Amino acid sequence: MPPKGRGRGFNNHKGLRRHFTNPDQLAQSEEKKEKERQWRQQRGEISSEEESDESKSSSESSSEEEESNEEGQKQVKTKGVQHLIEVENPNHVVRKEKKVDAINITENTQLSRREREELEKQRAKVHYQKMHAAGKTTEAKADLARLAIIRKQREEAAKRREEELKAKEEAEKAKALQTNRALGKKA
């Protein structure tokens, strides 16, 4: 197991030997790149613009390398008829750019089935809310009927409370009158 905190690809290079690129290897790789570029140029795979860009970047190479490259220029023979056949992917779709003038803004866009159903759901929901607010749906009618029943019950309860209060007051007056008579006081 790696020590704590040093796992998962965090490699530390401290204390290791230093590696320097060999100048001979650099020269060989440059030579190889140049040969490949010239071979592509002969086959016609590289355009003159790309060639000029690459030549600018490789202009730093020495004259000795150029002499060895000229000797290495041999006619490369192509094998078979592969260089004559153009291969094109039939599934590749090339998008044509449309001009702003060519785009028809007034044309109705076709909605997918899901989008159309979603719009219908939203419209139905808004319509239902309007009908519910107007009291025309069955739920709204049931709610209004329930509210009317509750309102009647509350009114009846309020009347009962008032009658009980009046009855209490009359009972207190009657009791006070009786006590006054019993004591012999005149009202």
N, C-alpha and C positions, 0 to 999 in steps of 0.2 A: 504494500500500500504506500502511496506517496505521502510524504509528510503533510501535515495540515497546511492548507493554503497554497499548495504548489501543484495541484492537480489540474486536469482539463486543459491542456494545451498551452499553458503559460510557461514557455520554455525560457530558461535563463541561460545566456551564453557567457556569463562571467567566468573567468578562469580557464577558458578553453583556448586552444591554439588559434591563431589568426590565419585565414586563408586568403591568399592573393591570387588574382587572375594572372595566368601565364601570358606574356605578350605574344608568344608563338600561337597559343590557342586563339587569342583575339584575332590575329592576322588570318588564321585558317577560317574562322567563322565568317569574317568579312569577305574572304575570297569565295566561300560557299554561297553567301547571299548574293554576291555579284553574279556568279555563274547562274544561279536560279533566275535572277532578274533578266539576264540576257537570254536565257532559254525561253522564258515567258514572252519576251519581246519577239523572238523569232517565231513563236507559235501565234502571235497576234493577240495574246490574252491581256496584254498590258497596253494602255494607250500612251500616246506621246506625252500627255500632260503628267501622268503618273511617273513616266520615265524621267521627265525633267525634274520632278520633285525628288525622286530617289537619287538622281545624279547630283543634285545640290547637296543632299545630306551625305553622300558618299564621296564628295569631291576632296575630302581631306585625306583620302587614301593615297599612298605613295605611288610614284611612277613605276616602281618595280612590280607592283601588283597589277597595274594596267598591262604591262608587257606580258606577264604570265597569263592574263585573261585573254589576250589576243591570240595566243597560241592555243588556248583551250576552246576557241570558237570552232567547233566542228559542226557540220550539218547533222542535226538530230533527226533521225528517221522516226516517223510515227508508225505505230504498230496497228495494223488493221484499218478499219474505216471509222474508228471512233472519232477522229478529228473532223469527219464530214457530217456526223449526226449531231443535230442540235436537240438537246433534251430540254423539255419544258414541263414544269409541274402542272398537270391539268386542274389541280385543286387550288392553285394559286389565284386569288382574286385581286385584280388590279382595281383600286378605287379611282374612279374618275372624279376629278375636282369639278364642282359645279360653280359657275359664275353666280354672283349675287343677283344679276338681272334674270338669270334663267330659273331661279327658284320661285315657285308660285306660292305666295303667302296665303292667298285666299283659298287654296285647295284644302279640303277637310282631310285631316290625318286619320288613318284607320286605327281604331283602338283595338287592343287585344281583348280577348274574351274576359280575362280577369279584370282588366281596367274598366271595361264596360260594366261588368257586374258590380264592381266597387262603386262606380258612379251611380248606378241604379239603387244600391243600398243606401248611399248618402241621401239621394233625393227622397227615397221612401221614408227615411228617418226624419228628415225635415218636414215632410208632409204630415207624418203621424204626429209630430210635436205640435204643429199648427192646429190640427184637428183636435188634439187633446186639450190644448189651451182654449179652443172654442167650445169644448164640452160635447163634442159630437161622437167621440169614440165610446165603446162599451165600458172601458175602464174609467173614463172620465165621468160617465153617467153613474156608475156604481159609486165612485168617490163622492160625487155630489149628493147622492141619496144618503150615503153614510154620514156625510157632514150635516145634512138636514135632520137626520135622526138625532145626532149628537146635539145639535142646536136646540131641538125640542126638549130633549132630556135636561139640558142645562137651564132652559127657561122654566120648566116645571120645578126643578130643584130650587131655583131662585124664588119662585112663588111660595113654595112650601116654607122656605126659610123666613120670608116676610110674614106669612101667616103665623108661624111659630113665635116670631118676635112680638107680633101684635097680641097674640094669646098670652104671652108671658107678661107683657105690660099690663094687660087687663087684669090678669091674676094678681099682680103686685098691687095694682090700684084697689082691687077688691079686698085684698088682705090688709092693706093700710087702712081702708075704710072700716073694716071689722075691728081692728085693734083700736082705732080712734073711738068707735062707738062703745067698745068694751071699757075703755078708760073714761068715757063720758065726755069726751071732747066733741065740740061741734065743728063741723067743717065749714 
